[in-house]
Amino acid sequence: MSIDHRLSEEHEALRATVAEFARDVVAPKIGEYYEQGEFPYEIVREMGRMGLFGLPFPEEYGGMGGDYFALGLVLEELARVDSSVAITLEAAVSLGAMPIHLFGTEEQKRAWLPKLCSGEALGAFGLTEPGGGSDAGGTRTTARLDEAAGEWVVNGTKCFITNSGTDITSLVTVTAVTGRKDDGRPLISAIIVPAGTPGFTASKKYSKVGWNASDTRELSFTDCRVPKENLLGGEGRGYAQFLRILDEGRVAIAALATGLAQGCVDESVAYAGQREAFGRPIGANQAIQFKLADMEMRAYTARLAWRDAASRMVRGESFKKQAALAKLYSSEIAVTNAREATQIHGGYGFMNEYPVARMWRDSKILEIGEGTSEVQRMLIARELGLAG
């Protein structure tokens, strides 16, 4: 029996289409958005028309009927050119819309998914808190049920929330403590908070090192009231639900990180063929050739890792360890490739007009967001049967 690792015709056609879009539409415009710290609404609208926000969702809710593997292919190709655009899509799909799809009632799906799938609206995922970081189980945000009014009353603060304050943000799903178990441990539930709800405030945009054309804000909830029906999944199931969401999200981030790593190769190969020093292209020097060979090896290996994790997910197999492995490896080699690409470009690598400068700035967050490298190593060790 032969094993074929090639993409299906549909997946290859999607990959090629998005690669062309990234090259012809995103690349010429994104630098200006990035430098000005502006959200690229025009590019996002075009991505919506292409159906990218609805890729892994059923057609009955306005989706494309694809799978998570297809989303990974798209994220990799976008990130080869720019990570702000890629993370906007990743967060909108895997963190904004996916919880509704996986855990929502039929009424919630029909109310929210069509607009999220079309890209007309964006959803966000309110998990991280100022005092929490990796300790998502230490949630301090609370939601009290006012039975007489039939409403949840939400109080608390979330931080580093992507897509939470754009002009087209429609909802944030937040985790909140809604009670206590018999042993005193918190019941953490997930609650949908529509944008514009009184008491829900998004701060001004953060001043960030990278991802400057994406939207990231701190959120505050002060006696914020939402209907009782906005509970997502069962009460006390919020933490378990979002652990699943994060497992899937790690595969998506791995694909994005692979794209950034490959983009560093693309830009450096082109530059090394054009830039001359001492009478010949720098690409003729073995020192540069070896750097590029190692960069390509890392990107190639990262691609195999995320595709394996995504394939397991799509087949319904266990993929927790593979997701952690792919996220850990791809994020760390993205940082390495970005550093090497900057070095190959020399002084020009320090100039923002060159894409590798963006890639260098964008790469570091990949070792932090959706589970730090340390958390990934903890998960891998647990999957190996090591008690901690």
N, C-alpha and C positions, 0 to 999 in steps of 0.2 A: 504494500500500500504506500502510495506516495503522499507526501505532505506538501501542500502548496501555501506559501505565505503571501502570495500576491493578493492585492485588493480585488474585490469583485468589480465588475464593470460599473455598477452604480456608485460604489464608493470612490472609484478612481475618477469618474466623471465629476462627482461632487468636489473632490480634492482639487482637481484641475481648475474647476470653475472658481473656487474660492481663492486659489493661488493667483489666478488672473485678476480677480477683483482686488486682492491685497496689493498686487504689483501696480495695477493701472489706476485704481481709485484711492486706496488708502495711502500708499507711499507718497504720492505727490502733495498731499494735503496735511498729513498728520503732524509734520514737524511744526507747522505754524500753530495748530491747536495746542500742541504740547508745550511750546515755548510760552504761550499766553495762558496756559492753565485752563483752557476752555473745553467743555464737553462737546464732542463731535456729533451734534444732532443730525447733521446732513448724512454723515456716514452711517449712523445708527439707523436712520430711516431707510437707507438703501439696503442695509443688512436685513431689515424687516421685510422689505419687498422681495428679497431673495428667499425668504422663508427660514432664515438661519435661527431665529429665536424659537421657532416651533419644531425644530428638527426631531427631537426624540419623543414628541407627544402625539397622541392619536389624532387622526383626521377629524373625528367627530367633535373635537374641541378646538379645531382650527390649526392643528399641528400638521407636520409633514409625514408622520407615520414612520419615521426613521428610528435609529437607535443611538445609544451612547457612544458607540464606536464612531459613528458618523460625526457626532459632536466633537470628539477628540481630533478627528482629521481636520475639521474646520478650525478649531482652536490652534492647532499646530501651524497651519498655513497663515493664519492671521498674525500669530506671534512672530513668525519669520520676518515680518515687516514692522509690526508695532504691538506692544503688549497692552497698552491702554485700551485699544479697541477689543483685543482678545479677552481681557478680564471683564470688560463690560458685558460681553456676550456670556462668558462663563458664569458670572455671578447672576445674571438675569435668568439663565436657564437652570443651572444646577442648584442655585441657592434661592432664587426668587420664585420660579414657577414649579420646580420639581416637588417641593413639599406639598403644594396644593394638589398636584397630580397624584402623588403617592398616598397621601393621608387625608385628603379633603373629602367632604361629602359630595354627592352628585350636584347639589345646589351650589356649593362652593366652587366646584370645577367649572360649571356652566357660567357662573358669575364672573370668574377671574381669568380662566385660561385663554379664552379666545383673544382678548386684548394682549395678554402676555405673549402668546404665540405669534401674534402679528408684529410684535415690536412697537406697537402703538403705545404700550405701557410697559414699565419695568417694575419688577418686584425686587425686594431686598430681604436679607436674612439677618435678624437681630439677635445674635448670640453673644458676642464678646462684650465684656464690661470693663470699665476702667480699672477695677481692682481684681479682675479675673484672669484675663489672658488665656493661658492653656487650661486653667481650672474652670472649665465651663460648668461643671457641676456645682460650683460655688456661686450660682446665680443669686443676685440680691434684688433684682427687679421683682416686684410683686404684682399680683392681680387678684383682687378681692371680688367675689361675686355678690352683687347687689340683687338679691332675689326679687325684691319688690319691683325694681326697675327692669329686671331681666338683662342686666348689663355687667360686664367685667370692668372694674376700675383699676387701671394700670398705673403704677408708679415706679420710676427707676431711670437708669441711664445705660445706654449702649454706646460702644465706640468702634471706630474703624469700619463702619458699615458702608459697603459698596453699593452704588446706585440708589442711595436712600434720599437724596435731595434734588434730583433732577426735575425739570419741568414736566417730565412724563412718568415720574415715579407714582405708582398707584397704590402700593401696599408695602408694609414691612411685617413679616411674621416674627414675633418676638417670643423668646422663652421667658417665663416668669414663674415664680413660686406661687402656687395657688392653694397650698395647704401643707399639712404634715402627715407623714405616715405614722403608724402606731409606734414605730421605734424612734420617732422624732426626726427622721430624715425628710428633706423637703420633697413635696410633689411638684415637679417642674413640668409645666404645660406650655403648649405653643398656641399663641393667639394672633389672629390676623388683625392688624391695625391699618385701616385705610389712610392714605395720605390726606392731609387736610382735616383730620379729626381734631377737635378742640382738645388742648392739653398735650398734643404730640408736636414737638418742635425739632426740626433739623438745624444744627448749627451751621455756621459758614464753613466752606470747604477747608479741609486741612491744607497746610503748606507742606507738601511732601517732597521727598528726595526723588521719587520716580512715579510712574503711572500718572503723570501730570495731566493727561487728557481723560482720566476717569474720575468719577464722582465718589468721594469718600468723606463721610461726616460722622459727628457724634450726634446721638439722638437722646432726647429727654422726654419723659412721660410724667405729667403732673395731673393726677386725677383724670386721666384720659379714659373716657367711657366708650366702649364698643359693645355691640349686641352680644348676648350670651351665645348666639349661634356662631360667633366668630372663633370659637374654640376649634383648633385644628387637630383632629384625632382625639383620642380619649384623654380625659384629665389625668395628669401624672405621666403621660407618655411622651411629653415633649423632648426630654433628654435622650431617650432611646431613639426617637425619630430622627433627631438631628445627628446622632452618632452615625446612623445609616447614611444620611445626607452627606456627611463629611467623608465617609468612605468613598462614595461615588465622586464627590468633589475633588478628592485627591487624584483620581485618575485624570480628571479634566485638567487640573493644575499641572500634572506630569506632562500631558500633551502640550500645554502652553509653554512649559519650561523647555521641552524638546524643541519647539518651534523657535524660541529665542536662541537656544544653543546653535541650531542650524542656521539661523539668520546671521549669527556671528561668523560662521564659516563662509556663507555666501558673500557677505560684505568684505571679508578679509581676503578671499581668493580673488575677487575683482580688484581690490586695491593693490594686492601684491603683484598683479599682472600689469598694472599701470604705473605704479610708483617706482621711479628709478633712483638708485644710489650707487655711486662709484661706477657709473657707466653701464649699468644693466638693471633690469627689473629686480626688485627685492625678492620676488618669488623664485628667482634662480638660486637664491642662497639656501643651503641645506638647513640652516637654523630656522628659517621661516617655513620651509617645507615640512620639517618635523613638527613644528607647532601646529600647522594646519592639518597634518595627518592625525595628530592626537585629538584635535578639536572635532574632526569628522568622526573618529572612532567613538568619542563620547556621545555625540548626537545620535549616531547610529544605534548604539547600545541602549540609550534612553528611549528611542523609538520602539525598539523591541520590547522594552519593559512595559511601557504604557499600553501598547497594543495587546500584549498578553493579558494584562489586568482587565482591559476593556472587553476583550473576547470572553474571558471567564465571567464577567458581569453579565454580558448579553446572553450567555448560555445558561445563566441562573446558577452558576457554581460559586463556591466560596472564593472571594477575591480580596479579603481584608489585608492579608499579608502582602499580596502582589501589589495592591494599591499603595501601601506604605513604602514598599521597596521602590516602586516606580517614582513616587513623589519625592522620596529622599534622594535617590540617585540623580534624577533629572534636574531637581532644583540646585543641587550642589555643583553639577557639571555646567549648568547654565551660568553660574557665577564664575566658574573657572574659564569657560569659553569667552565670556564677556571681558574678563580681565586680559586674556591673551589677545583678543581682537583689538582692544584698546592699545596694547603694547605694539602690535603689528602696525597699527596706524600711526604710531608715534605721536607727535604733537597734535596732528589732526584728530586723533582719537579723543582728545580733550575738548574738541570744539563741538558744540551742540548741533551744528549743521550736518554732522556725520551721524548716521543711524547708530553706529556702535556706541556713541556717547549715551544715547537713550538706553540702549541695551544694557550698558554697564550700570546705569542708575536704576533700571527696572529690575535687574536680576536679583538683587539682595532680598527683596520682599518674598521671593519664591521659597526661601529657606525658613520663612516665618509664618506666612498666611496659610490658613486651612491645616494647621498643625505644624509646629516647628520641627526642625530636623531632630531635635532631642525627643520629641513626642513620637516621631516616626520610628526611631530606634527602640523606644519603649514598646511600641506596638509589635514590632518585628520580634523582639525578644519574647514577648508574651506568646506570640504565635509559635515560637520555637519551644514553648513549654517551660520557660524560665519564670519562676515566681518573682514578684517584685514587691 
